[in-house]
Amino acid sequence: MVKHVSSVGRNGVHDFLLVRATAILMALYTVYLVCFFAFSGDITYQLWLDFWSGTFTKVFTMIALVSVLIHGWIGLWQVLTDYVKSTPLRGLLQLAVIAVLFGYFFSGLFVLWGA
């Protein structure tokens, strides 16, 4: 079996399942937010604060954020490996994408948990 160096131990089935699982989690998070807005009536500052202070909302938001980042990484990795043929340029672009995704993760972590 031929093993690509750029795959880093991943395969197409693994990526397929990750993309589908993260899409389901993001859809559930969207339904959660839509239900909050639809059924909470008049949204006051106290209601908004209570909603975002809840542990379930914080954990679900972090799961959704990680899902978005995984989903985005797999999509961008596939685009870069398909369309950028220069290996050094592709590696540099992948490094930039990883840096941005880590920035998004830590920004979300600090904003959400106030760390």
N, C-alpha and C positions, 0 to 999 in steps of 0.2 A: 504494500500500500504506500502511495506517495503521500508524504506529509509536508505541507507548506510551512515554511519558517514563520510566515506572518500570521498564521492562525493561532499561535500560542495555546495549543491544546484544545481549542474550540472546534466545533464542527457545525455544519448547517442545521442539523436537527436541534442541537443545543441552542443555537441562536434563534431558531424558529420558535421553540418553546418559551424562551425568555421574552421574546417580543410579544407573543400572545399573552403570556402571564402578566407582563407589565401593562399591556393594553387593557386587560380585564381589571386590574387594580386601579388604573387611572379612570376607567369608566365608573367603577364603584365609588371612587372619591368624588367624581363629578356629580353623581346621583346624590351622594351625601350632602354636598354643598347646595345643590338645587333644592333638596328637601328642606334644608335649614332656611333658605331664603323664602321658599314657598309657604312654609307652615309656621314661621315664627311671627308673622304679622308685622307690626311696627318695630323696626330694628332700632333699639336705643344703644347708647354707648355701653350701658351696663350689660345688656344682652350680648352684645358683640364681645365684650371683655370676658364674660362668663363662657361663651362658646369657645373662644380661643384659649382660655385658661384650663379647659378640661383636658385631662390626660389622654382620653380616647382621641380627641381631635388632634392633639399634638402628635401622638404616635401615628395616627392614620395619615396626617400630613407628611410626616417624615417618610413613611412607607411610599406615599404617592410621589414625593420628591425623588427618592432613590429609584423608583420605577421610571420616572421621566428621564433620569440621567442614564439608566441602563438602556432604555429604549432609544434614546438619542445617540448613545455611544455605538450601539450595534448598527443603527442606520447610517451614521456618519462613517464608521469603519468600512461598511460595505461600499458606500459611495466612493470613499478615498481609494480603496483597493481596486475598484472597478475603473475609475476614471483618471487617477493620477499614476502614471506609469513610472515616473522617476522615483526610485526607492528613497534617496535622501530627502526629496521634497515631501514625499508621502509620510516619512517618519517624522519630519519637522511639523507637518500639519497635524498628524496624530498626537504629537506631544502638545501642540497648542490646544487641541480639542480636550485632551485630558486635563490640562491646566485650567481651562475654562470650566469644565465639569466639576473639578475639585473646588474651584472658587464658588460655584453655585451651591454645592453641597454645604460647604462651611458657612456661607452666607445664610442659607436656610436654617442651618443648625443654630447659629447665633441669634438670628431673628426670632425663631420659634421658641427656643428654650431660654433665651436671655443669658446665655453663657458668656 
